Amino acid sequence: MSQQVQDHENNLDVEVYRRSSLCADGSCVEVAIEHNDTVSLRDSKDITQTPLTFSADEWIAFIGGVKNEEFDL
């Protein structure tokens, strides 16, 4: 499930985005699993932009495609 931290100043739960440990230069995507089982994806270079969101089924299908090398050029 999601990890959340409390933003006490604004009284909000804030999703925790994760990036790959292989991201050396900061030009990566970050992923957060939301409390409603949707997955958010954002660009680490501009976190002010609205993240892309996917259902759990869409995300599982995407990860399966990556693992099966369906997207290799």
C-alpha positions in Angstrom: 0.0 0.0 0.0 1.0 3.6 -0.1 3.4 5.3 2.2 2.2 8.7 3.4 3.7 11.4 5.5 1.7 14.1 7.3 2.0 17.7 6.2 1.1 19.3 9.5 1.3 22.8 8.2 -1.5 22.1 5.6 -3.2 19.2 7.4 -2.7 16.9 4.4 -1.5 13.4 3.8 1.3 13.6 1.2 2.1 10.6 -1.0 5.7 9.4 -1.0 7.2 9.2 -4.4 10.1 6.8 -5.1 12.7 6.8 -7.8 15.1 4.1 -8.9 18.4 3.7 -7.0 19.9 3.7 -10.5 18.8 7.3 -11.1 22.2 9.0 -10.8 21.6 12.3 -12.5 18.1 13.1 -11.2 16.5 12.9 -14.6 14.1 10.1 -13.7 10.5 9.3 -13.2 9.1 8.9 -9.7 6.3 6.5 -8.7 3.8 6.7 -5.8 1.1 4.2 -5.0 -1.9 6.2 -3.9 -4.3 5.2 -1.1 -7.0 4.3 -3.6 -4.7 1.8 -5.4 -3.9 4.1 -8.3 -0.3 4.7 -9.3 1.0 8.2 -10.0 4.0 8.8 -12.2 5.8 12.1 -12.3 9.0 13.7 -13.9 11.6 14.2 -11.2 12.9 17.3 -13.0 9.5 19.1 -12.7 7.4 17.9 -9.9 5.0 20.8 -10.2 3.4 19.2 -13.3 0.3 17.0 -12.8 1.4 13.4 -12.5 0.1 10.7 -14.8 -2.2 8.3 -13.0 -2.9 4.7 -13.8 -5.2 2.0 -12.3 -3.5 -0.9 -10.5 -4.4 -3.2 -13.5 -2.9 -0.7 -16.0 0.3 -0.5 -14.0 0.6 -4.3 -13.6 0.1 -4.7 -17.4 2.8 -2.0 -18.0 5.3 -3.6 -15.7 4.6 -7.0 -17.2 5.3 -5.5 -20.6 8.6 -4.0 -19.4 9.7 -7.3 -17.9 8.8 -9.1 -21.1 10.8 -6.6 -23.1 7.8 -5.6 -25.2 9.0 -2.0 -25.3 12.7 -2.6 -26.2 13.8 -0.7 -29.3 
